[in-house]
């Protein structure tokens, strides 16, 4: 077992319960811009940056919406999601507070634009828990699954890889973190959700994290859930 000194958090789906609202909110404007919206695999977008989503929608599904209009519409969606619908994930604040009290540095790394991150942090008063807040905007606009956002974060943190662990809820997030060489804890509040391919351990309760950081992940973990 190894001890982790610094934790890197994803935001949507890990700390903020927002993922389930995105498909409902963006449906109304995207179905007008994509010729055959019913064929779009929305699971491709979970955990990805807004610019990556634009490339997929235009290149693969023939969306003809101009980029500026797309970003404007998505900003309006983000306002509805973060200010009106989203809530904190179960035990998120409790876990953040415990780690802060234990002296564990916490970093937020999200594919979302910085202004969207700001909406969530302000709404739920979370900024005080993080030593650094990193957006896809800081990594050239490319979000997960591109590992660049995590490589940028690692360089900013200045801590050796064996001391870092990331918490992710999506295949795109796990791919990005693993691509940067990080140990990854997969998270879902639903036990029936199964595992995330590539995650070193799957958990369903954020309150487990402080002990995992202190004592290390079980050596015989092999994608196990707990």
VEXKOLMAR-871171 format. One record per residue (C-alpha): chain; x, y, z; residue in one letter. Coordinates in nm, 2 decimals. Layout:
// residues N
R  c      px      py      pz  r
R  A       X       Y       Z  A
...
This chain:
// residues 226
R  c      px      py      pz  r
R  A    0.00    0.00    0.00  X
R  A    0.11    0.36   -0.06  X
R  A    0.00    0.68    0.11  X
R  A   -0.13    0.97   -0.10  X
R  A   -0.06    1.32    0.01  X
R  A   -0.27    1.52   -0.24  X
R  A   -0.61    1.45   -0.40  X
R  A   -0.73    1.58   -0.73  X
R  A   -1.11    1.61   -0.76  X
R  A   -1.33    1.61   -1.07  X
R  A   -1.63    1.84   -1.02  X
R  A   -1.94    1.72   -1.22  X
R  A   -2.07    1.39   -1.10  X
R  A   -1.82    1.36   -0.82  X
R  A   -1.87    1.67   -0.60  X
R  A   -2.16    1.84   -0.78  X
R  A   -2.47    1.64   -0.88  X
R  A   -2.51    1.80   -1.23  X
R  A   -2.45    1.53   -1.49  X
R  A   -2.81    1.40   -1.50  X
R  A   -2.94    1.75   -1.58  X
R  A   -2.72    1.82   -1.88  X
R  A   -2.89    1.59   -2.13  X
R  A   -3.24    1.73   -2.05  X
R  A   -3.12    2.09   -2.06  X
R  A   -2.91    2.08   -2.38  X
R  A   -3.16    1.86   -2.57  X
R  A   -3.38    2.15   -2.67  X
R  A   -3.12    2.35   -2.86  X
R  A   -2.90    2.07   -2.99  X
R  A   -3.19    1.87   -3.15  X
R  A   -3.25    2.18   -3.37  X
R  A   -2.89    2.18   -3.49  X
R  A   -2.82    1.81   -3.53  X
R  A   -2.99    1.65   -3.83  X
R  A   -3.06    1.32   -3.66  X
R  A   -3.04    1.38   -3.29  X
R  A   -3.19    1.04   -3.21  X
R  A   -2.87    0.88   -3.33  X
R  A   -2.64    1.08   -3.10  X
R  A   -2.48    0.87   -2.83  X
R  A   -2.50    1.12   -2.54  X
R  A   -2.28    0.90   -2.32  X
R  A   -1.98    1.01   -2.54  X
R  A   -2.01    1.36   -2.38  X
R  A   -2.00    1.27   -2.01  X
R  A   -1.69    1.42   -1.86  X
R  A   -1.58    1.59   -2.18  X
R  A   -1.50    1.96   -2.24  X
R  A   -1.75    2.18   -2.42  X
R  A   -1.50    2.23   -2.71  X
R  A   -1.45    1.86   -2.75  X
R  A   -1.82    1.81   -2.76  X
R  A   -1.85    2.07   -3.03  X
R  A   -1.59    1.89   -3.24  X
R  A   -1.77    1.56   -3.20  X
R  A   -2.11    1.71   -3.28  X
R  A   -1.99    1.88   -3.60  X
R  A   -1.75    1.62   -3.73  X
R  A   -1.95    1.30   -3.65  X
R  A   -2.31    1.42   -3.64  X
R  A   -2.32    1.70   -3.88  X
R  A   -2.41    1.99   -3.65  X
R  A   -2.40    2.32   -3.83  X
R  A   -2.44    2.56   -3.54  X
R  A   -2.17    2.83   -3.53  X
R  A   -1.92    2.80   -3.25  X
R  A   -2.01    3.13   -3.09  X
R  A   -2.38    3.05   -3.09  X
R  A   -2.31    2.70   -2.95  X
R  A   -2.10    2.85   -2.66  X
R  A   -2.36    3.11   -2.58  X
R  A   -2.64    2.85   -2.57  X
R  A   -2.43    2.62   -2.35  X
R  A   -2.36    2.90   -2.11  X
R  A   -2.73    2.95   -2.07  X
R  A   -2.77    2.58   -2.00  X
R  A   -2.49    2.59   -1.75  X
R  A   -2.66    2.88   -1.56  X
R  A   -2.98    2.67   -1.53  X
R  A   -2.80    2.36   -1.43  X
R  A   -2.57    2.51   -1.16  X
R  A   -2.80    2.78   -1.03  X
R  A   -3.14    2.61   -1.04  X
R  A   -3.10    2.23   -1.05  X
R  A   -2.77    2.09   -0.93  X
R  A   -2.70    1.99   -0.57  X
R  A   -2.40    1.86   -0.39  X
R  A   -2.32    1.49   -0.42  X
R  A   -2.39    1.28   -0.10  X
R  A   -2.13    1.36    0.17  X
R  A   -1.92    1.59   -0.06  X
R  A   -1.89    1.88    0.18  X
R  A   -1.83    1.64    0.48  X
R  A   -1.55    1.47    0.29  X
R  A   -1.39    1.80    0.17  X
R  A   -1.40    1.94    0.52  X
R  A   -1.25    1.63    0.68  X
R  A   -0.96    1.63    0.43  X
R  A   -0.90    2.00    0.48  X
R  A   -0.90    1.95    0.86  X
R  A   -0.65    1.66    0.81  X
R  A   -0.42    1.90    0.61  X
R  A   -0.46    1.73    0.28  X
R  A   -0.41    1.96   -0.02  X
R  A   -0.71    1.94   -0.26  X
R  A   -0.71    2.04   -0.62  X
R  A   -1.01    2.07   -0.85  X
R  A   -0.96    1.97   -1.22  X
R  A   -1.26    2.01   -1.45  X
R  A   -1.32    2.00   -1.82  X
R  A   -1.57    2.28   -1.78  X
R  A   -1.49    2.64   -1.87  X
R  A   -1.37    2.85   -1.59  X
R  A   -1.69    3.05   -1.57  X
R  A   -1.90    2.74   -1.52  X
R  A   -1.67    2.62   -1.24  X
R  A   -1.71    2.96   -1.08  X
R  A   -2.09    2.92   -1.09  X
R  A   -2.07    2.59   -0.90  X
R  A   -1.81    2.70   -0.65  X
R  A   -2.00    3.02   -0.57  X
R  A   -2.34    2.84   -0.55  X
R  A   -2.22    2.58   -0.30  X
R  A   -1.94    2.78   -0.13  X
R  A   -1.66    2.53   -0.22  X
R  A   -1.37    2.74   -0.32  X
R  A   -1.22    2.74    0.04  X
R  A   -1.14    2.37    0.01  X
R  A   -0.91    2.39   -0.29  X
R  A   -0.55    2.50   -0.31  X
R  A   -0.58    2.51   -0.69  X
R  A   -0.87    2.52   -0.94  X
R  A   -0.79    2.41   -1.29  X
R  A   -1.01    2.43   -1.60  X
R  A   -0.98    2.31   -1.95  X
R  A   -0.93    2.68   -2.03  X
R  A   -0.59    2.65   -1.86  X
R  A   -0.49    2.36   -2.08  X
R  A   -0.56    2.51   -2.42  X
R  A   -0.93    2.44   -2.42  X
R  A   -0.90    2.06   -2.45  X
R  A   -1.08    1.87   -2.18  X
R  A   -1.09    1.51   -2.08  X
R  A   -1.02    1.24   -2.22  X
R  A   -0.72    1.43   -2.34  X
R  A   -0.46    1.38   -2.06  X
R  A   -0.32    1.73   -2.11  X
R  A   -0.54    1.89   -1.85  X
R  A   -0.41    1.65   -1.59  X
R  A   -0.05    1.69   -1.70  X
R  A   -0.09    2.06   -1.66  X
R  A   -0.23    2.01   -1.31  X
R  A    0.05    1.78   -1.21  X
R  A    0.31    2.03   -1.32  X
R  A    0.13    2.31   -1.12  X
R  A    0.09    2.10   -0.81  X
R  A    0.46    2.00   -0.80  X
R  A    0.41    1.67   -0.62  X
R  A    0.55    1.34   -0.74  X
R  A    0.30    1.11   -0.91  X
R  A    0.30    0.83   -0.65  X
R  A    0.17    1.09   -0.40  X
R  A   -0.13    1.19   -0.61  X
R  A   -0.47    1.03   -0.66  X
R  A   -0.76    1.15   -0.87  X
R  A   -1.13    1.09   -0.82  X
R  A   -1.34    1.05   -1.14  X
R  A   -1.69    0.94   -1.24  X
R  A   -1.67    0.90   -1.62  X
R  A   -1.47    0.69   -1.87  X
R  A   -1.34    1.02   -2.02  X
R  A   -1.21    1.13   -1.69  X
R  A   -1.05    0.80   -1.60  X
R  A   -0.88    0.79   -1.94  X
R  A   -0.74    1.14   -1.90  X
R  A   -0.61    1.07   -1.55  X
R  A   -0.46    0.74   -1.64  X
R  A   -0.30    0.89   -1.95  X
R  A   -0.12    1.14   -1.72  X
R  A    0.00    0.85   -1.50  X
R  A   -0.23    0.90   -1.21  X
R  A   -0.38    0.65   -0.97  X
R  A   -0.76    0.68   -1.01  X
R  A   -1.05    0.62   -0.77  X
R  A   -1.37    0.57   -0.97  X
R  A   -1.68    0.70   -0.80  X
R  A   -2.06    0.65   -0.84  X
R  A   -2.32    0.69   -0.57  X
R  A   -2.51    0.40   -0.72  X
R  A   -2.38    0.06   -0.63  X
R  A   -2.56   -0.10   -0.93  X
R  A   -2.35    0.12   -1.17  X
R  A   -2.07   -0.13   -1.19  X
R  A   -1.71   -0.04   -1.25  X
R  A   -1.52    0.22   -1.46  X
R  A   -1.27    0.06   -1.69  X
R  A   -0.92    0.17   -1.60  X
R  A   -1.00    0.29   -1.25  X
R  A   -0.78    0.14   -0.98  X
R  A   -1.07    0.12   -0.73  X
R  A   -1.44    0.18   -0.74  X
R  A   -1.62    0.34   -0.45  X
R  A   -1.98    0.44   -0.38  X
R  A   -1.93    0.66   -0.07  X
R  A   -1.71    0.96   -0.07  X
R  A   -1.65    0.92    0.31  X
R  A   -1.41    0.63    0.23  X
R  A   -1.16    0.87    0.07  X
R  A   -0.98    1.01    0.37  X
R  A   -0.89    0.66    0.49  X
R  A   -0.79    0.55    0.14  X
R  A   -0.55    0.85    0.12  X
R  A   -0.41    0.77    0.46  X
R  A   -0.37    0.40    0.43  X
R  A   -0.35    0.35    0.05  X
R  A   -0.56    0.15   -0.19  X
R  A   -0.58   -0.22   -0.13  X
R  A   -0.31   -0.40   -0.32  X
R  A   -0.56   -0.67   -0.44  X
R  A   -0.82   -0.43   -0.58  X
R  A   -0.85   -0.53   -0.95  X
R  A   -1.15   -0.31   -1.03  X
R  A   -1.33   -0.41   -0.72  X
R  A   -1.63   -0.22   -0.58  X
R  A   -1.68   -0.12   -0.23  X
